[in-house]
Amino acid sequence: MSTAAGPTSIPQDVPFLNIVDPEFDFGAAEVMSAQEKNWYAHSPAGLVVLRYEQAQELVRDHRLRLDGRTFLETNGIVDGPIHDWFIPMISNRTGEDHRRLRRLVNRAFTPRTVNRLRPFIRTVAERLVDDIATAGVCEFVEDFGDPLPLAVMCELLGVPGEDADIFRAWTLDIGLVFSLAYGGDIPERVERAVLGLNGYIDSLMAAKGAAPADDLISALVTEQRADGEVSTDELRNLIVTLVFAAHDTTRFQLAKMMVTFADHPDQWAMLGRQAELVPRAVEEVMRWSPTANVVFRSAVQDFDYHGLRITEGTFVIICVAAAQRDPRLFGPAGTRFDITVDRTAAVLQFGGGPHHCLGVALARAELAEALGALTRRLGPPSVAGPLTWRPPIGFHGPNTLPLRFA
């Protein structure tokens, strides 16, 4: 595995966490022990931020940015299809360049778009639950966690139903970009996905431009042609990035949600009786077991922060999983999963500031409709077989999840 520690000099008495180990557990006792000792730790990959206060500040700090070039170079990629997609991505842009792309998406991806999708999400979720209820057992990722966000994404973008299967393969593999450090066949899979999606989105943009429909790609193409601020290549990159963000994140969050409730069957049963707790339960699931264990930043200048001199080029890894259980903010209740607690602190996996995730409202809508449909019809889940997991860095969650329902 390739790694690259930043140049910041970290004192020797600061805890060390080997986060690049494929078996590393961000919820382990050693992480919380490190958090108790200091607000940060060091690792083979860079500075690891462990406490909520510092994590929330740094995820918004203008002296840090999402540096795609450094990230790819760290993993040995300096050119090629992955490089040409990832470097110009909207999340790697700053200032007016970022705002120009963001304006286009904001005009097309509106609250009305999410509200329009709500009935569709509910219908798909209930249909999938019908099939599970009949059998009483399922392979959750295959039977629910994957098909729901895939159907929603295709409906949102205007992808024809007959293309869903090939689209699914690309969207799953492109999400491995944040797991490049684990090597193996991951770089080849990501590259194939980028090339496949680029070609497919080009054809879809052309079709929507010729015959616009009521979908996001049609709206984006219409807006792009009207204002002329965004090139066709930039629009393609933007849409591929939306695809990359819309499927894997929700797929894994749904699966991690079910693992969490399998450990807390009483709270599942509570939701079946008190549907009004669903929105709070969604927030608690994302706090307790986020899809992204970490988010990445890179220092663009030297600066002093809470007694540490952070130098330009330092790779800063914000440990969402630990920060969202920090007892300094959440108290003793922070170390428990509890859907009855009304927590006011924002979850961190969606980033912050100008780069706050565009798809937050849609993700919450999918999780809420899914959880409502599942708890209305099914008893508490239990894990019915062995699990396999995605690597801990990147989008994280079960690849397979056999469940049985009481």
Salt bridges, closest charged atoms under 4 A:
GLU36 OE1 - ARG328 NH2 3.15
GLU57 OE1 - HIS306 NE2 3.59
ASP61 OD2 - ARG63 NH2 2.79
ASP84 OD1 - HIS83 ND1 3.30
GLU96 OE1 - ARG99 NE 3.31
GLU96 OE2 - ARG103 NH2 2.78
ASP97 OD2 - ARG93 NH1 3.17
ASP97 OD1 - ARG100 NH2 2.60
GLU126 OE2 - ARG376 NH2 3.22
ASP130 OD1 - ARG377 NH1 2.45
ASP146 OD2 - ARG168 NE 2.18
ASP146 OD1 - HIS247 NE2 2.65
ASP146 OD1 - ARG251 NE 3.46
ASP173 OD1 - ARG189 NH2 2.78
ASP202 OD1 - ARG236 NE 2.83
ASP214 OD2 - ARG116 NE 3.93
ASP215 OD2 - LYS208 NZ 2.92
GLU223 OE1 - ARG107 NE 3.08
ASP227 OD2 - ARG107 NH2 2.28
GLU229 OE1 - ARG103 NH2 3.47
ASP233 OD1 - ARG236 NH2 2.89
GLU234 OE2 - ARG93 NH1 3.10
GLU234 OE2 - ARG100 NH2 2.82
ASP248 OD2 - ARG390 NH2 2.85
GLU283 OE2 - ARG364 NE 2.53
GLU284 OE1 - ARG287 NE 2.89
GLU284 OE1 - ARG343 NE 2.73
ASP304 OD2 - ARG309 NH1 3.22
ASP326 OD1 - ARG328 NH1 2.82
GLU369 OE2 - ARG118 NH1 2.71
GLU369 OE2 - ARG122 NH2 2.89
